Amino acid sequence: MAVYTRIPGSVAVITLTNPPVNALSSTVRKAISQTVSRAGADSEVKAVVLCGDNRMFCAGADIREFSGTMSGPALVPLIDEIEGGEKPVVAAIEGVALGGGLELALGCHYRIAHSEARVGLPEVTLGLLPAAGGTQRLPRLTGIPAALELITTGRHVSAPEALKLGIVDKVTDGNVREVAVEFARSIAGHPLGPRRVSSWPVHCPPDLGRLLEEALTRIRQSSRGAMAPVACVQALRAAATLSFTQGMEMEKALMATLFNSGQARALQYLHFAQRAVGKWSMPSGACWHNTKPRPFHKAGVIGLGTMGKGIAVSLIRAGISVIAVEMGEKQLEVGRKAVNAMVERNGRKLGKAPALALIDFTLNLQDLCDADLVIEAVFEDMNLKKQIFRELSSVCRPSALLCSNTSGLDIDEIASVTCRPELVVGTHFFAPAHVMKLLEVVRGSRTSPVTVATAMQLGKQLDKIGVLVGNCSGFVGNRMLRPYTEQAYFLLEEGARPEQVDQVVEEFGFAMGIFKMSDLSGLDVGWRVRKELGLTGLILPSGAAPRIRSGHRYSPLPDILCEKGRFGQKSGWGWYLYDKPGGRVATPDPWLETFLEEYRNIHGIRARRIDPQEILERCLYSLINEGFCILEEGIAAMPEDIDAIYVFGYSWPRHRGGPMFYASMVGLPRVLEKLEHYHQAHPDVPQLEPSGLLRKLVASGSPPIQQWGQVIKKHRSHL
């Protein structure tokens, strides 16, 4: 609703009231229209202040309305009514003015913001564009270059920056509502023509055409197939080259194309999925999210390699004291310099003094005796991890949580050497840990509810998206990655080239192809894990290697490359060739082409032309099929968990919503049909055999993804 209040001195205050963020629901829009008309008709009122309740202006549209029939007054004519009125309207912005909330403020004649407020037009992150005049009014205030950056990225802007850009007219540290009321009194009766933003010209740079074309080229490359950023540029071109009325028509037409698109549905699904994973439940269905976490103020980090450094910086950034432990003096000193440099860079970026006082470095595990939780971040060696946890069990206080940053080792086995298995949990960070948003929280069979709650709270405090998963080899993300990469190896055996496979998945929307990513990560990382698990093949005297293991197809290609010292970027060659060790530019390697031909000859494989569609389907559908198996087994509680993991941890293209959502968009019957086809062609690849849950969903009529939970519960009850 919108509350109407008369203030002495002929000022009316309209207060948006729709907690928690005063979203512009149909009820709120109707109330704004009624109160604005009331203020216009009240002869005692000379000026109006528009503000929000609970120190919050407005966070924009009510996204829940997007999936149904829109009712109530439309926002565009409402904003036009405010801007075209004869009485000045002052927007008093606290908290945030985002999306439709900022567009509403842009229709006001003046804008006053609290110094801690933020404004922005984030519609692009939902697969849309600002369609209530945002693409037409904002560039009239900021100019085209700034509007391009803000609208195509959806970036939030602080009040001081908004003042510099011309988005707001005044910033205050005081009570914004009171300041706005006094200001409204002072400008009552002033002419409003110059204050109507729609009448302003758009200030364009002389090289407008080149600027827009370069922006389009850059955005097409960075958005990797997303439609909304491109549509935003087209709307801004209209703002710069057409009248305001014509520009609004173009904005409307572009929005109509985006609104019902699959990409918009995917991004809006992801918006709600991100919130759903925070309301975590155990995969068995028992809801534990009301369990209170333990407070924690001091954390230990063991190991200052790539992961440990990032984890330490994340903790410091969240204001948590850290004791960082290394095993050798040299490693400790290298780690100290790296962490301090990262903390100092972060401080400069935020304009704050670096929080170096929050971290201590030591060689002694005994110094972790008063830590509230400890995160082990050594490399993936089960014996080493068990040795560390055995020592931590006796060193740490009895209530301390013991966390492992393992990417796939058995949490129960790690916990078995401690005297407190209920306090052991997996906290799988993603590299670089101080940048990546995902945290896989892995529950062992004896992990307690309070331990899970505390690990999930740790994720929130570190500004990460924590997703609770069960304990199995590879957990969710890396377990699903395995069949995806194995299919890529099989495709090479059958006639594809690394650059061909990578091109297909990059055109789908991944930032980096399978083989480029492998080279970046280092082929030796997976090789070391496979050797520890006894999964590497021995080269036979003929130069061949076994391709069948336990009756299943197995590709020794990555093992052979590692045996030849081809570890990827770090060695200067892997699946691709690099100009030097550590180089970043990948070029196809003629040696690899010759090697693959010889490999096929040894194994009697006739190379064939492989269609891009087959590459995409075999790689993606095998990954998706593993996701269904994970849901079937209860390793993940719901499809949203898997999709959040893949979008925020594995660079799955956001505009495709995640692998499980993508399967629902493609159509479950088609996914099932294709998996059956490829499994028939490759019966020795078990990952291509459709999961029982997928078959059950198709037999149940392929319900929308939001209804999968009902089928999953029934399916699990029969396992």
Phi and psi in degrees as a GROMACS rama.xvg file:
@    title "Ramachandran Plot"
@    xaxis  label "Phi"
@    yaxis  label "Psi"
@TYPE xy
-133.316  120.169  ALA-2
-90.5744  130.839  VAL-3
-101.793  126.659  TYR-4
-134.126  133.724  THR-5
-93.6158  127.684  ARG-6
-104.215  137.471  ILE-7
-53.1712  135.85  PRO-8
103.685  19.963  GLY-9
66.3668  34.7645  SER-10
-117.635  131.166  VAL-11
-101.313  136.617  ALA-12
-112.527  124.586  VAL-13
-107.648  118.163  ILE-14
-111.247  118.14  THR-15
-72.8576  129.761  LEU-16
-133.591  96.1895  THR-17
-153.237  77.0308  ASN-18
-60.8801  152.471  PRO-19
-91.1421  -14.8734  PRO-20
-123.308  12.8117  VAL-21
55.6811  45.3976  ASN-22
-63.094  150.489  ALA-23
-84.459  66.335  LEU-24
-68.8373  170.602  SER-25
-60.3501  -36.2742  SER-26
-64.7664  -42.1577  THR-27
-67.9857  -42.7328  VAL-28
-61.1035  -41.9403  ARG-29
-63.1388  -41.9163  LYS-30
-66.8721  -38.2123  ALA-31
-62.2772  -45.5987  ILE-32
-58.9811  -43.2827  SER-33
-67.436  -42.695  GLN-34
-73.555  -33.7242  THR-35
-65.0203  -41.7629  VAL-36
-64.2117  -39.0716  SER-37
-63.5935  -42.5963  ARG-38
-64.9553  -38.6911  ALA-39
-65.2763  -32.9428  GLY-40
-86.6014  -13.7919  ALA-41
-82.571  110.299  ASP-42
-66.3802  -21.0786  SER-43
-78.4662  -19.1172  GLU-44
-87.5229  126.788  VAL-45
-109.634  -17.986  LYS-46
-155.573  159.811  ALA-47
-129.669  140.915  VAL-48
-114.568  129.273  VAL-49
-108.659  120.469  LEU-50
-140.024  179.433  CYS-51
-120.891  152.812  GLY-52
-77.4115  159.565  ASP-53
58.9082  39.7961  ASN-54
56.021  37.8713  ARG-55
-143.392  123.3  MET-56
-72.9955  -77.7029  PHE-57
-168.576  128.561  CYS-58
-92.2306  9.83512  ALA-59
106.09  -157.454  GLY-60
-66.5156  158.634  ALA-61
-85.9243  102.837  ASP-62
-62.4176  -24.6908  ILE-63
-61.7187  -25.0416  ARG-64
-74.6111  -15.076  GLU-65
-66.1683  -27.8575  PHE-66
-86.225  -4.10919  SER-67
-123.3  -164.945  GLY-68
-81.8216  124.882  THR-69
-70.3706  131.54  MET-70
-126.438  172.943  SER-71
79.5692  173.925  GLY-72
-64.7992  143.022  PRO-73
-72.6421  155.158  ALA-74
-74.8991  -35.9094  LEU-75
-60.0801  -54.3883  VAL-76
-64.2335  -28.4633  PRO-77
-64.7412  -45.0019  LEU-78
-66.0927  -40.2703  ILE-79
-60.8473  -37.9518  ASP-80
-63.7693  -42.4631  GLU-81
-64.662  -47.9978  ILE-82
-65.8352  -36.6385  GLU-83
-84.992  -2.46178  GLY-84
-66.7356  166.554  GLY-85
-96.4925  -1.23026  GLU-86
-117.235  135.326  LYS-87
-63.964  137.401  PRO-88
-117.031  126.845  VAL-89
-111.128  123.676  VAL-90
-86.2484  125.144  ALA-91
-105.375  105.221  ALA-92
-100.773  116.188  ILE-93
-119.344  161.469  GLU-94
64.2155  -103.319  GLY-95
-136.594  151.843  VAL-96
-129.29  97.7507  ALA-97
-121.63  148.126  LEU-98
55.7187  -125.461  GLY-99
-60.176  -26.2493  GLY-100
-64.849  -42.5676  GLY-101
-71.0347  -38.7642  LEU-102
-60.5675  -38.2001  GLU-103
-61.448  -43.6239  LEU-104
-66.0193  -35.7628  ALA-105
-67.0489  -23.5298  LEU-106
-79.2433  -15.3169  GLY-107
-75.2814  163.292  CYS-108
-83.9706  -24.759  HIS-109
-141.508  153.771  TYR-110
-135.977  122.372  ARG-111
-119.927  130.395  ILE-112
-124.599  146.394  ALA-113
-70.4516  149.132  HIS-114
-61.8157  -23.1216  SER-115
-98.8313  4.90617  GLU-116
-74.4687  160.224  ALA-117
-131.776  144.21  ARG-118
-129.885  159.706  VAL-119
173.562  167.697  GLY-120
-123.113  83.6641  LEU-121
-88.5938  15.2693  PRO-122
-56.0346  -30.387  GLU-123
-59.5512  -28.4244  VAL-124
-73.4845  -10.3762  THR-125
-108.117  12.8829  LEU-126
79.3355  19.1992  GLY-127
-126.381  -175.377  LEU-128
-129.789  162.758  LEU-129
-67.0641  106.715  PRO-130
-108.035  17.9177  ALA-131
-115.696  39.1042  ALA-132
94.5246  0.307567  GLY-133
-61.657  -40.0678  GLY-134
-74.2456  -13.7614  THR-135
-103.37  -35.7514  GLN-136
-84.0516  -41.183  ARG-137
-57.8642  -46.9892  LEU-138
-65.0418  -20.3192  PRO-139
-73.2505  -19.4709  ARG-140
-96.1118  -39.3974  LEU-141
-104.856  -18.4258  THR-142
90.4996  161.434  GLY-143
-66.047  -47.7247  ILE-144
-57.1233  -47.0341  PRO-145
-66.648  -40.8818  ALA-146
-63.3313  -38.1418  ALA-147
-56.8322  -49.5098  LEU-148
-64.9677  -43.8892  GLU-149
-70.9492  -43.0999  LEU-150
-77.9499  -36.416  ILE-151
-78.553  -16.7395  THR-152
-105.196  -23.9854  THR-153
75.4091  16.9812  GLY-154
-64.323  139.126  ARG-155
-82.2609  144.024  HIS-156
-119.391  134.417  VAL-157
-70.1719  158.457  SER-158
-58.222  -44.5615  ALA-159
-59.9787  -39.3596  PRO-160
-69.001  -38.0013  GLU-161
-61.3406  -35.0135  ALA-162
-65.6397  -44.549  LEU-163
-62.6436  -36.4673  LYS-164
-78.195  -13.7458  LEU-165
91.4462  8.03206  GLY-166
-72.9863  -37.9301  ILE-167
-116.904  160.034  VAL-168
-97.7033  -20.9121  ASP-169
-157.551  144.912  LYS-170
-123.032  138.403  VAL-171
-136.053  152.041  THR-172
-93.6226  -7.79374  ASP-173
-88.0028  -161.967  GLY-174
-73.9534  110.95  ASN-175
-63.3021  -40.3812  VAL-176
-61.5568  -45.1008  ARG-177
-65.7175  -42.6167  GLU-178
-61.8465  -41.3217  VAL-179
-67.0818  -38.1907  ALA-180
-63.5669  -46.5418  VAL-181
-61.5074  -41.394  GLU-182
-64.577  -41.9931  PHE-183
-60.5558  -39.6384  ALA-184
-61.0014  -39.5562  ARG-185
-72.8865  -23.5414  SER-186
-108.198  4.9096  ILE-187
-58.0584  131.156  ALA-188
90.0558  -9.52559  GLY-189
-70.4159  149.441  HIS-190
-63.4057  138.38  PRO-191
-99.2683  -13.0351  LEU-192
-50.1271  -49.3025  GLY-193
-68.6056  -12.4009  PRO-194
-97.8752  -0.521623  ARG-195
-88.1535  107.425  ARG-196
-60.7031  -32.2879  VAL-197
-62.2659  -20.9965  SER-198
-88.5281  -6.68082  SER-199
-75.9122  150.015  TRP-200
-77.5836  158.987  PRO-201
-93.9664  121.483  VAL-202
-79.8533  112.236  HIS-203
-109.004  141.061  CYS-204
-67.5126  154.729  PRO-205
-61.677  -26.984  PRO-206
-101.221  43.027  ASP-207
-53.6612  -47.2094  LEU-208
-58.6577  -45.5505  GLY-209
-67.0966  -39.9992  ARG-210
-58.7731  -46.4754  LEU-211
-68.999  -39.403  LEU-212
-66.1309  -40.9396  GLU-213
-65.4646  -38.4269  GLU-214
-64.0063  -42.5262  ALA-215
-61.8692  -44.3796  LEU-216
-61.9221  -46.0227  THR-217
-64.2911  -42.5491  ARG-218
-71.0205  -37.9121  ILE-219
-62.5868  -36.4256  ARG-220
-70.5923  -44.8334  GLN-221
-78.1104  -30.6691  SER-222
-84.5098  -14.7948  SER-223
51.5756  48.2011  ARG-224
102.159  -5.50532  GLY-225
-70.0472  133.933  ALA-226
-81.5665  -37.572  MET-227
-60.3718  -44.9117  ALA-228
-60.6041  -36.5382  PRO-229
-66.6985  -42.4975  VAL-230
-62.3828  -35.0625  ALA-231
-61.6625  -42.5381  CYS-232
-63.5157  -41.2872  VAL-233
-64.0439  -38.0129  GLN-234
-67.1449  -37.8886  ALA-235
-71.0224  -32.1745  LEU-236
-61.2474  -41.0517  ARG-237
-63.0652  -39.8014  ALA-238
-60.5433  -38.0088  ALA-239
-79.6387  -25.0536  ALA-240
-117.097  -11.8527  THR-241
-119.947  171.063  LEU-242
-69.8518  166.868  SER-243
-59.8314  -43.9899  PHE-244
-62.4341  -44.4855  THR-245
-66.0592  -38.8455  GLN-246
-62.6687  -39.0349  GLY-247
-64.4205  -36.4929  MET-248
-64.7359  -41.565  GLU-249
-65.1961  -43.3164  MET-250
-57.337  -43.9774  GLU-251
-62.8008  -43.658  LYS-252
-66.3043  -42.1645  ALA-253
-65.0145  -40.2016  LEU-254
-63.8286  -38.2532  MET-255
-61.3885  -37.1839  ALA-256
-67.6757  -40.5047  THR-257
-76.8171  -36.2034  LEU-258
-57.5327  -43.213  PHE-259
-100.283  15.0086  ASN-260
-75.9672  157.215  SER-261
-63.1079  -32.6091  GLY-262
-66.1436  -41.4343  GLN-263
-63.7768  -41.5998  ALA-264
-63.1201  -39.1301  ARG-265
-64.2853  -45.689  ALA-266
-70.2435  -35.0259  LEU-267
-71.6389  -37.5415  GLN-268
-58.7272  -44.5873  TYR-269
-64.3926  -35.9105  LEU-270
-56.385  -46.5064  HIS-271
-77.5852  -32.0654  PHE-272
-62.5366  -39.7294  ALA-273
-60.9038  -34.8077  GLN-274
-78.6974  -33.4416  ARG-275
-65.6607  -37.5171  ALA-276
-68.1828  -22.2491  VAL-277
-71.9585  -23.328  GLY-278
-93.6567  60.541  LYS-279
-68.6615  152.355  TRP-280
-137.773  162.548  SER-281
-72.041  146.005  MET-282
-54.7522  -24.4372  PRO-283
-71.5482  -12.2697  SER-284
107.906  -16.0269  GLY-285
-71.3622  127.479  ALA-286
-89.3454  117.432  CYS-287
-111.254  3.26375  TRP-288
-68.7718  -8.6863  HIS-289
-85.4202  -6.27887  ASN-290
-64.9404  131.897  THR-291
-80.4095  133.199  LYS-292
-74.8336  159.016  PRO-293
-78.8597  143.822  ARG-294
-69.1246  147.218  PRO-295
-142.513  138.245  PHE-296
-127.576  -24.4954  HIS-297
-130.643  132.72  LYS-298
-125.998  148.512  ALA-299
-104.861  145.828  GLY-300
-127.673  123.52  VAL-301
-106.212  117.433  ILE-302
101.46  124.25  GLY-303
-117.268  41.7094  LEU-304
-78.857  -159.914  GLY-305
-55.3943  -47.2196  THR-306
-72.515  -46.1313  MET-307
-59.9252  -40.4368  GLY-308
-60.4423  -47.4048  LYS-309
-64.409  -38.8688  GLY-310
-64.7328  -44.1687  ILE-311
-59.835  -44.0563  ALA-312
-64.5133  -40.3141  VAL-313
-59.9056  -42.7701  SER-314
-65.2886  -44.367  LEU-315
-62.3316  -42.6334  ILE-316
-60.9871  -29.6976  ARG-317
-86.3373  3.16738  ALA-318
82.8412  18.2341  GLY-319
-98.2984  130.093  ILE-320
-67.6275  143.049  SER-321
-128.983  137.325  VAL-322
-113.665  112.988  ILE-323
-99.4737  129.525  ALA-324
-117.29  132.558  VAL-325
-127.395  164.029  GLU-326
-92.3721  -19.3259  MET-327
-135.232  153.418  GLY-328
-60.4383  -42.4737  GLU-329
-64.5147  -48.1245  LYS-330
-61.7899  -36.703  GLN-331
-64.4836  -42.864  LEU-332
-67.642  -42.1055  GLU-333
-61.8223  -44.1602  VAL-334
-63.7554  -40.7452  GLY-335
-59.4212  -48.468  ARG-336
-62.6099  -42.4128  LYS-337
-65.9102  -46.1414  ALA-338
-65.146  -45.6484  VAL-339
-59.4278  -40.6366  ASN-340
-64.7195  -41.3598  ALA-341
-65.6922  -40.9151  MET-342
-65.637  -40.1839  VAL-343
-65.9755  -40.7058  GLU-344
-62.5405  -41.2381  ARG-345
-63.7813  -39.9366  ASN-346
-62.4255  -43.9379  GLY-347
-62.6428  -40.3493  ARG-348
-61.9908  -38.2881  LYS-349
-89.419  -4.38835  LEU-350
70.4228  29.2568  GLY-351
-123.95  161.85  LYS-352
-68.0927  137.859  ALA-353
-62.4382  139.533  PRO-354
-88.2977  52.2706  ALA-355
-67.8516  -22.19  LEU-356
-69.0836  -12.9797  ALA-357
-82.5514  -6.12791  LEU-358
-126.102  137.642  ILE-359
-121.96  147.2  ASP-360
-115.546  141.385  PHE-361
-153.024  159.886  THR-362
-102.993  -0.213783  LEU-363
-112.67  116.672  ASN-364
-60.6843  -25.272  LEU-365
-60.2838  -23.6538  GLN-366
-70.848  -5.06579  ASP-367
-90.8998  11.2187  LEU-368
-62.9784  -26.8867  CYS-369
-112.268  17.3321  ASP-370
-74.5016  144.399  ALA-371
-79.9109  -30.5222  ASP-372
-151.577  151.892  LEU-373
-127.423  133.501  VAL-374
-112.843  114.345  ILE-375
-83.6489  128.81  GLU-376
-134.932  40.7473  ALA-377
-84.8653  174.504  VAL-378
-72.5289  167.453  PHE-379
-73.8847  80.6611  GLU-380
-134.093  111.979  ASP-381
-59.2495  -43.2137  MET-382
-62.4108  -41.0473  ASN-383
-65.3993  -44.1449  LEU-384
-63.0984  -42.4078  LYS-385
-64.4987  -37.9765  LYS-386
-61.3775  -43.7969  GLN-387
-65.5974  -45.4536  ILE-388
-67.3296  -31.3405  PHE-389
-63.2169  -43.0187  ARG-390
-69.3648  -40.8388  GLU-391
-61.8354  -33.4923  LEU-392
-59.6656  -30.838  SER-393
-97.5585  -23.0444  SER-394
-84.0541  -44.5973  VAL-395
-79.1959  155.866  CYS-396
-59.8314  151.824  ARG-397
-59.0277  -25.5404  PRO-398
-92.0275  -3.23833  SER-399
-71.0256  137.632  ALA-400
-77.6554  139.654  LEU-401
-113.851  112.709  LEU-402
-114.313  140.786  CYS-403
-115.696  129.528  SER-404
-87.5632  46.1435  ASN-405
-77.9331  148.051  THR-406
-96.0822  1.42048  SER-407
175.664  0.515977  GLY-408
-78.8226  160.014  LEU-409
-69.4426  112.852  ASP-410
-64.5373  -36.323  ILE-411
-65.2528  -38.2528  ASP-412
-66.5039  -40.7581  GLU-413
-62.4168  -43.6847  ILE-414
-68.824  -23.144  ALA-415
-64.4918  -21.1363  SER-416
-90.7015  -0.590366  VAL-417
-102.144  166.636  THR-418
-95.0479  7.16057  CYS-419
-140.725  58.902  ARG-420
-58.3402  -24.2127  PRO-421
-69.3684  -17.2929  GLU-422
-103.657  11.8784  LEU-423
-101.648  133.351  VAL-424
-148.26  150.38  VAL-425
-87.1516  132.607  GLY-426
-125.804  89.5521  THR-427
-87.6018  100.656  HIS-428
-82.8466  163.734  PHE-429
-120.812  142.039  PHE-430
-82.7306  140.426  ALA-431
-75.4482  132.371  PRO-432
-63.6338  -25.9185  ALA-433
-85.8266  -1.56953  HIS-434
-114.944  -47.647  VAL-435
-67.5794  140.734  MET-436
-85.593  -15.3843  LYS-437
-89.9169  143.034  LEU-438
-135.53  111.879  LEU-439
-83.2702  116.074  GLU-440
-97.4349  117.87  VAL-441
-107.311  119.098  VAL-442
-91.4309  122.716  ARG-443
-79.7078  173.208  GLY-444
-66.0805  -21.9377  SER-445
-114.666  6.4784  ARG-446
-65.5221  131.893  THR-447
-81.6897  159.333  SER-448
-57.5184  -40.5351  PRO-449
-68.3978  -31.1806  VAL-450
-66.79  -44.6193  THR-451
-60.9205  -46.2702  VAL-452
-60.2921  -38.856  ALA-453
-70.3585  -39.9675  THR-454
-65.6388  -39.1487  ALA-455
-66.6481  -37.8148  MET-456
-65.8815  -36.5669  GLN-457
-57.6646  -44.98  LEU-458
-57.5403  -45.2824  GLY-459
-62.259  -43.0257  LYS-460
-66.4849  -28.161  GLN-461
-88.5672  7.24826  LEU-462
61.0513  42.289  ASP-463
-117.849  162.423  LYS-464
-95.0084  103.599  ILE-465
-85.7048  131.631  GLY-466
-124.943  124.262  VAL-467
-83.2378  128.77  LEU-468
-133.966  164.176  VAL-469
-86.8545  175.696  GLY-470
-96.6726  117.068  ASN-471
-158.895  170.164  CYS-472
-61.4606  118.928  SER-473
84.513  -5.78936  GLY-474
56.4534  -126.626  PHE-475
-99.8407  -58.0584  VAL-476
-60.8441  -54.3112  GLY-477
-73.544  -28.2692  ASN-478
-64.6533  -42.1217  ARG-479
-72.0281  -27.0767  MET-480
-68.6193  -28.3544  LEU-481
-60.043  -54.283  ARG-482
-65.9511  -29.3461  PRO-483
-61.2539  -48.9927  TYR-484
-73.6338  -34.4274  THR-485
-63.7179  -39.3331  GLU-486
-62.3007  -36.8043  GLN-487
-63.2467  -41.1752  ALA-488
-63.9571  -44.0115  TYR-489
-61.4249  -37.881  PHE-490
-63.9461  -36.5627  LEU-491
-63.868  -43.5253  LEU-492
-58.6532  -35.2423  GLU-493
-87.0382  -8.50931  GLU-494
137.701  -7.7138  GLY-495
-78.4715  166.602  ALA-496
-115.083  152.2  ARG-497
-54.4917  -43.8489  PRO-498
-66.7321  -28.919  GLU-499
-69.3658  -46.9223  GLN-500
-62.2378  -45.0383  VAL-501
-63.3495  -39.5424  ASP-502
-61.3783  -40.5745  GLN-503
-63.4997  -48.0144  VAL-504
-73.3551  -29.3499  VAL-505
-70.83  -37.0046  GLU-506
-67.4341  -27.6458  GLU-507
-66.1717  -29.5404  PHE-508
135.194  -4.12429  GLY-509
-69.3039  144.14  PHE-510
-67.0376  -27.9293  ALA-511
-148.322  140.165  MET-512
-70.509  170.954  GLY-513
-60.4253  -46.2751  ILE-514
-78.5592  -33.1993  PHE-515
-65.3113  -41.3223  LYS-516
-64.5593  -39.3687  MET-517
-62.3239  -42.7286  SER-518
-63.659  -39.0655  ASP-519
-65.7682  -45.2302  LEU-520
-70.6195  -31.719  SER-521
104.102  115.918  GLY-522
-63.0446  -26.7861  LEU-523
-69.7398  -20.4034  ASP-524
-64.7409  -52.7886  VAL-525
-67.1547  -33.9185  GLY-526
-60.9078  -42.6627  TRP-527
-62.8217  -41.7679  ARG-528
-65.8206  -44.3997  VAL-529
-63.8965  -37.7329  ARG-530
-64.1572  -41.7984  LYS-531
-63.7937  -33.9601  GLU-532
-86.3798  -0.222026  LEU-533
72.0435  29.7767  GLY-534
-103.37  1.6769  LEU-535
-86.2279  146.43  THR-536
-93.2304  147.294  GLY-537
-87.3617  138.04  LEU-538
-72.5043  128.677  ILE-539
-81.4252  161.608  LEU-540
-54.4343  -31.0741  PRO-541
-72.7303  -6.73025  SER-542
92.4502  -3.60848  GLY-543
-85.4777  179.616  ALA-544
-146.675  149.094  ALA-545
-61.2924  134.029  PRO-546
-109.921  -3.33425  ARG-547
-123.993  128.899  ILE-548
-133.448  124.33  ARG-549
53.1978  37.5121  SER-550
81.7201  -0.249433  GLY-551
-115.711  150.76  HIS-552
-69.4249  140.746  ARG-553
-142.654  133.944  TYR-554
-102.285  120.724  SER-555
-86.1758  4.48228  PRO-556
-53.3643  -50.8775  LEU-557
-64.0277  -32.9973  PRO-558
-66.3483  -41.6437  ASP-559
-62.9641  -42.513  ILE-560
-61.9596  -40.8083  LEU-561
-65.514  -39.2538  CYS-562
-63.0797  -23.4103  GLU-563
-92.261  6.33892  LYS-564
79.7601  15.6941  GLY-565
-95.0931  91.1919  ARG-566
-99.7773  1.67412  PHE-567
107.218  -147.815  GLY-568
-58.5969  -37.7503  GLN-569
-62.9192  -29.259  LYS-570
-101.671  -7.90075  SER-571
93.4133  -6.49161  GLY-572
-158.9  147.348  TRP-573
-159.35  -113.715  GLY-574
-74.577  -23.2098  TRP-575
-123.808  172.479  TYR-576
-106.27  140.231  LEU-577
-123.795  153.83  TYR-578
-67.2049  -21.9828  ASP-579
-163.574  161.64  LYS-580
-58.0081  130.318  PRO-581
88.0538  -2.20077  GLY-582
-65.9476  159.462  GLY-583
-112.099  -19.7731  ARG-584
-89.0393  115.557  VAL-585
-90.8339  131.491  ALA-586
-127.31  144.688  THR-587
-56.7308  140.163  PRO-588
-104.432  115.827  ASP-589
-57.3392  -32.3433  PRO-590
-59.0009  -42.0478  TRP-591
-64.9102  -38.0115  LEU-592
-61.0491  -44.9234  GLU-593
-64.1185  -43.3776  THR-594
-59.3675  -44.4969  PHE-595
-64.9861  -37.7262  LEU-596
-61.9108  -45.039  GLU-597
-64.3357  -42.0149  GLU-598
-59.4415  -46.7043  TYR-599
-63.3841  -38.8913  ARG-600
-63.2985  -43.3131  ASN-601
-59.8599  -39.6949  ILE-602
-95.8323  4.14343  HIS-603
67.2486  35.0833  GLY-604
-98.9039  125.19  ILE-605
-89.3554  118.703  ARG-606
-64.7121  142.739  ALA-607
-134.116  160.785  ARG-608
-75.8476  127.79  ARG-609
-111.106  125.977  ILE-610
-71.5806  142.3  ASP-611
-55.8732  -34.2763  PRO-612
-64.0286  -38.7614  GLN-613
-65.3766  -41.2811  GLU-614
-57.8707  -49.2591  ILE-615
-63.696  -46.6903  LEU-616
-67.2125  -43.7692  GLU-617
-65.8657  -40.9534  ARG-618
-69.7275  -50.332  CYS-619
-75.076  -42.1171  LEU-620
-70.8789  -29.6561  TYR-621
-68.4095  -38.203  SER-622
-64.293  -46.1769  LEU-623
-63.2594  -41.5093  ILE-624
-60.4397  -38.5448  ASN-625
-65.2399  -33.9055  GLU-626
-61.8814  -41.0426  GLY-627
-64.0491  -38.8076  PHE-628
-62.6043  -38.9956  CYS-629
-64.0418  -43.184  ILE-630
-64.7899  -39.7881  LEU-631
-60.4863  -39.197  GLU-632
-85.5784  -9.53857  GLU-633
80.5729  16.867  GLY-634
-71.2988  -33.4421  ILE-635
-119.211  146.794  ALA-636
-81.7714  -31.3411  ALA-637
-154.442  160.022  MET-638
-61.2097  -29.108  PRO-639
-60.3582  -33.0946  GLU-640
-60.7809  -47.6697  ASP-641
-64.8635  -43.0119  ILE-642
-66.2695  -40.31  ASP-643
-62.657  -41.4627  ALA-644
-60.5872  -44.3034  ILE-645
-75.9881  -33.89  TYR-646
-72.257  -44.2981  VAL-647
-92.8128  -11.8378  PHE-648
-117.608  -22.0354  GLY-649
-128.062  15.4488  TYR-650
59.106  28.1452  SER-651
-59.1201  134.805  TRP-652
-58.5457  124.783  PRO-653
-58.0887  -38.1952  ARG-654
-72.7018  0.64546  HIS-655
-109.144  2.8435  ARG-656
77.9234  -10.177  GLY-657
111.592  158.815  GLY-658
-62.4465  -38.2183  PRO-659
-74.0744  -38.5159  MET-660
-65.069  -40.0119  PHE-661
-60.0071  -40.2804  TYR-662
-60.9537  -39.8938  ALA-663
-68.2737  -32.5625  SER-664
-74.3442  -40.2122  MET-665
-63.743  -37.3705  VAL-666
111.564  119.364  GLY-667
-59.8893  -36.7775  LEU-668
-60.7919  -37.3925  PRO-669
-68.4744  -42.5509  ARG-670
-59.6263  -44.8639  VAL-671
-61.6482  -46.2104  LEU-672
-60.0239  -44.6756  GLU-673
-67.9082  -40.9162  LYS-674
-62.3701  -42.378  LEU-675
-61.625  -39.9604  GLU-676
-63.1283  -48.2122  HIS-677
-72.054  -32.1301  TYR-678
-69.7031  -34.464  HIS-679
-64.8689  -38.4922  GLN-680
-73.8401  -27.3663  ALA-681
-132.725  69.5249  HIS-682
-65.1215  -15.588  PRO-683
-87.711  9.28543  ASP-684
-114.591  95.5743  VAL-685
-63.9536  -25.8223  PRO-686
-66.181  -15.1485  GLN-687
-89.1399  -7.70709  LEU-688
-76.4864  121.245  GLU-689
-56.5183  139.208  PRO-690
-70.3093  156.724  SER-691
-62.2752  -35.8148  GLY-692
-66.6922  -41.6581  LEU-693
-58.6504  -45.9735  LEU-694
-61.0275  -40.71  ARG-695
-64.7236  -41.6724  LYS-696
-63.7112  -43.2072  LEU-697
-64.4911  -42.0208  VAL-698
-64.599  -24.6411  ALA-699
-87.8355  8.79006  SER-700
93.1442  15.1196  GLY-701
51.494  63.9341  SER-702
-64.5855  160.695  PRO-703
-57.5433  153.973  PRO-704
-57.6652  -31.5004  ILE-705
-65.9477  -16.7245  GLN-706
-105.253  3.56873  GLN-707
-61.2712  -32.5241  TRP-708
-54.1325  -38.709  GLY-709
-64.063  -42.9949  GLN-710
-68.6786  -39.7301  VAL-711
-60.8643  -44.2483  ILE-712
-61.5719  -44.4563  LYS-713
-64.4802  -40.2504  LYS-714
-65.602  -42.8488  HIS-715
-66.2725  -31.7824  ARG-716
-65.9022  -17.4694  SER-717
-101.69  -0.623707  HIS-718
